[in-house]
């Protein structure tokens, strides 16, 4: 990589980005299992020493890619929610806008989606620094659920979950505390919604529904509407064709 005529700050910024760009190309062609410092150097104009200077080990590079993927997908959701709020959308409309944004990102970045939501990479264990970026997706959903609760847009469950709660205190703290009855189990229900969203995306991105569904986008919206019923939120449905 020719960095002549550039400042140290430029090199410090451009070199990691160049390495990650090459690594993302490898993710598309070989998957995370094919990622190595030597492989990255081979598909770019970088020397192995240059790659190792910014990411000494494969796991360091994987962690950077994981963080970038979580941040990019989380930002897409947050931007969609801001636009929906600016348009005075209901909580149900906000939820649909946010999950559609994540779906769009997932299909546009299938290799990165697979990296964060597909099968674990053999030998790789994500460090604690990936947790805040990974939390952006559930936090985007949680913000909408909190707003819906505060604005009276939720219907109480017909069958409350039996107590006591099985959640860890940290999960309750992230939400801002446990709601009062009749919404005492709302956080657990929100986690089910989150799980349903990721599972639905896995099915669609990996073509698990194409043999049985003729309109994938419409099915996605309908599935989200059904899942949202679990938290007592109405998601509006309209025409949507792939």
C-alpha positions as CSV (number, residue, x, y, z in Angstrom):
1,X,0.0,0.0,0.0
2,X,1.6,3.3,-1.1
3,X,1.3,5.8,1.7
4,X,3.9,8.3,0.4
5,X,2.9,11.9,0.7
6,X,0.3,11.2,3.5
7,X,0.5,12.2,7.1
8,X,0.8,9.8,10.0
9,X,-2.8,10.4,11.0
10,X,-3.9,9.6,7.4
11,X,-1.9,6.3,7.5
12,X,-3.3,5.4,10.9
13,X,-6.8,5.9,9.5
14,X,-6.5,4.5,6.0
15,X,-4.5,1.4,6.8
16,X,-7.0,-0.2,9.2
17,X,-9.8,0.7,6.7
18,X,-7.9,-0.8,3.8
19,X,-7.3,-4.0,5.8
20,X,-10.9,-4.3,6.8
21,X,-12.1,-3.6,3.2
22,X,-10.0,-6.5,2.0
23,X,-11.2,-8.7,4.8
24,X,-14.8,-8.0,3.9
25,X,-14.1,-9.1,0.3
26,X,-12.8,-12.4,1.8
27,X,-15.9,-12.8,3.9
28,X,-18.0,-12.7,0.7
29,X,-15.8,-15.2,-1.1
30,X,-14.6,-17.5,1.6
31,X,-16.6,-16.8,4.8
32,X,-15.1,-16.0,8.2
33,X,-13.4,-19.4,8.3
34,X,-11.2,-18.4,5.4
35,X,-10.0,-15.2,7.0
36,X,-6.3,-14.9,7.9
37,X,-3.7,-12.2,7.8
38,X,-2.0,-13.9,4.9
39,X,-5.2,-14.2,3.0
40,X,-6.0,-10.5,3.5
41,X,-2.6,-9.5,2.3
42,X,-3.0,-11.8,-0.8
43,X,-6.2,-10.1,-2.0
44,X,-4.8,-6.5,-1.5
45,X,-1.7,-4.5,-2.2
46,X,-0.7,-4.8,1.4
47,X,2.2,-6.7,2.9
48,X,1.5,-9.2,5.7
49,X,3.6,-6.9,8.0
50,X,1.2,-4.0,7.2
51,X,-1.8,-6.1,8.1
52,X,-0.2,-7.3,11.3
53,X,0.8,-3.8,12.2
54,X,-2.9,-2.9,12.8
55,X,-4.4,-6.3,13.5
56,X,-1.7,-8.5,15.1
57,X,-4.0,-11.6,15.1
58,X,-6.9,-12.9,13.0
59,X,-9.1,-12.5,16.1
60,X,-8.3,-8.8,16.3
61,X,-9.4,-8.4,12.7
62,X,-12.6,-10.4,13.3
63,X,-13.4,-8.3,16.3
64,X,-13.1,-5.1,14.3
65,X,-15.4,-6.5,11.6
66,X,-17.9,-7.7,14.1
67,X,-18.0,-4.3,15.8
68,X,-18.3,-2.5,12.5
69,X,-21.2,-4.8,11.4
70,X,-23.1,-4.3,14.7
71,X,-22.6,-0.6,14.6
72,X,-23.6,-0.3,10.9
73,X,-26.8,-2.3,11.4
74,X,-27.6,-0.5,14.6
75,X,-27.1,2.8,13.0
76,X,-29.5,1.9,10.2
77,X,-32.2,1.0,12.7
78,X,-31.6,4.2,14.8
79,X,-31.8,6.4,11.7
80,X,-35.0,4.7,10.6
81,X,-36.5,5.3,14.0
82,X,-35.5,8.9,14.0
83,X,-37.2,9.4,10.6
84,X,-40.3,7.7,11.8
85,X,-40.4,9.9,15.0
86,X,-39.9,13.0,12.9
87,X,-43.0,11.9,10.9
88,X,-45.0,11.5,14.1
89,X,-45.3,7.8,13.6
90,X,-47.0,5.5,16.1
91,X,-45.0,3.0,18.0
92,X,-46.2,0.2,15.7
93,X,-45.1,2.2,12.6
94,X,-41.8,2.9,14.3
95,X,-41.2,-0.8,14.9
96,X,-42.0,-1.7,11.4
97,X,-39.6,1.0,10.1
98,X,-36.8,-0.1,12.3
99,X,-37.0,-3.8,11.5
100,X,-37.3,-3.1,7.8
101,X,-34.1,-1.1,8.0
102,X,-32.4,-4.0,9.6
103,X,-33.7,-6.3,6.9
104,X,-32.5,-4.0,4.2
105,X,-29.0,-3.8,5.8
106,X,-28.9,-7.6,6.2
107,X,-29.6,-8.3,2.5
108,X,-27.2,-5.6,1.4
109,X,-24.4,-6.9,3.7
110,X,-25.1,-10.7,3.8
111,X,-21.5,-11.6,4.6
112,X,-21.4,-9.3,7.6
113,X,-24.9,-10.5,8.6
114,X,-23.6,-14.0,8.5
115,X,-20.6,-13.0,10.6
116,X,-22.7,-11.7,13.5
117,X,-25.8,-13.9,13.2
118,X,-24.6,-17.1,11.5
119,X,-22.7,-20.0,12.8
120,X,-19.9,-19.3,15.3
121,X,-16.4,-18.9,13.8
122,X,-14.3,-21.9,15.0
123,X,-11.8,-20.9,17.6
124,X,-13.1,-17.3,17.9
125,X,-14.6,-15.9,21.1
126,X,-16.0,-12.4,20.9
127,X,-14.5,-10.1,23.5
128,X,-16.4,-7.8,25.9
129,X,-15.9,-4.8,23.6
130,X,-18.3,-6.3,21.1
131,X,-21.2,-6.2,23.6
132,X,-22.1,-2.4,23.4
133,X,-22.3,-2.5,19.6
134,X,-24.3,-5.7,19.7
135,X,-26.7,-4.1,22.1
136,X,-27.8,-1.4,19.7
137,X,-30.3,-3.7,18.0
138,X,-32.2,-4.7,21.2
139,X,-31.9,-1.2,22.5
140,X,-33.5,0.2,19.4
141,X,-36.4,-2.2,19.9
142,X,-36.5,-1.4,23.7
143,X,-36.7,2.4,23.0
144,X,-39.9,1.8,20.9
145,X,-41.4,-0.5,23.5
146,X,-40.7,2.0,26.3
147,X,-42.3,4.7,24.3
148,X,-45.3,2.6,23.5
149,X,-45.7,1.8,27.2
150,X,-45.5,5.4,28.3
151,X,-47.9,6.6,25.6
152,X,-50.5,3.9,26.4
153,X,-50.1,2.1,23.0
154,X,-49.8,-1.4,24.5
155,X,-52.6,-3.8,25.2
156,X,-52.1,-5.8,28.4
157,X,-51.4,-9.5,27.9
158,X,-54.3,-12.0,28.1
159,X,-52.0,-14.5,29.8
160,X,-49.2,-12.9,31.9
161,X,-46.1,-15.0,32.3
162,X,-45.8,-16.7,35.6
163,X,-43.4,-15.1,38.1
164,X,-40.8,-14.7,39.3
165,X,-38.9,-13.2,36.3
166,X,-36.1,-15.3,34.8
167,X,-34.2,-12.2,33.6
168,X,-30.8,-11.2,34.8
169,X,-30.8,-7.9,36.7
170,X,-28.6,-6.3,33.9
171,X,-31.3,-6.8,31.3
172,X,-33.9,-5.1,33.6
173,X,-31.5,-2.3,34.2
174,X,-30.9,-1.7,30.5
175,X,-34.6,-1.3,29.9
176,X,-34.8,1.2,32.8
177,X,-36.4,-1.0,35.4
178,X,-39.2,-3.5,35.5
179,X,-42.6,-2.2,34.5
180,X,-45.6,-2.4,36.8
181,X,-48.5,-4.8,36.3
182,X,-50.2,-5.6,34.0
183,X,-46.9,-5.2,32.0
184,X,-44.6,-6.7,34.5
185,X,-43.4,-9.3,32.0
186,X,-42.9,-6.8,29.2
187,X,-39.1,-7.1,29.1
188,X,-39.2,-10.8,28.7
189,X,-41.8,-10.4,25.9
190,X,-39.5,-7.8,24.3
191,X,-36.7,-10.3,24.3
192,X,-38.9,-12.8,22.5
193,X,-39.7,-10.1,19.9
194,X,-36.0,-9.5,19.4
195,X,-35.3,-13.3,19.1
196,X,-38.1,-13.6,16.6
197,X,-36.7,-10.8,14.5
198,X,-33.2,-12.3,14.3
199,X,-34.6,-15.7,13.6
200,X,-36.8,-14.4,10.9
201,X,-33.9,-12.6,9.3
202,X,-31.8,-15.7,9.4
203,X,-34.6,-17.6,7.6
204,X,-34.9,-15.0,4.9
205,X,-31.3,-14.2,4.3
206,X,-30.4,-17.9,4.1
207,X,-33.5,-18.6,1.9
208,X,-35.3,-20.8,4.3
209,X,-38.7,-19.4,3.4
210,X,-38.4,-19.2,-0.4
211,X,-40.0,-22.6,-1.0
212,X,-43.2,-21.6,0.8
213,X,-43.6,-17.9,0.6
214,X,-44.2,-15.9,-2.6
215,X,-43.7,-12.4,-1.2
216,X,-40.8,-12.3,1.2
217,X,-41.2,-8.7,2.2
218,X,-44.9,-9.0,2.9
219,X,-44.3,-12.1,4.9
220,X,-41.6,-10.3,6.9
221,X,-44.0,-7.5,7.8
222,X,-46.7,-10.0,8.7
223,X,-44.4,-12.0,10.9
224,X,-43.3,-8.9,12.7
225,X,-46.9,-7.9,13.3
226,X,-47.6,-11.3,14.7
227,X,-44.6,-11.2,17.0
228,X,-45.5,-7.7,18.1
229,X,-48.8,-8.9,19.3
230,X,-46.8,-10.7,22.1
231,X,-46.0,-7.3,23.6
232,X,-49.4,-5.9,22.9
233,X,-48.4,-3.7,20.1
234,X,-50.4,-3.3,16.8
235,X,-48.2,-3.0,13.7
236,X,-50.0,-1.6,10.7
237,X,-49.8,-3.8,7.6
238,X,-50.1,-2.6,4.0
239,X,-49.1,-3.6,0.4
240,X,-45.5,-4.7,0.2
241,X,-44.1,-6.7,-2.7
242,X,-40.6,-7.9,-3.4
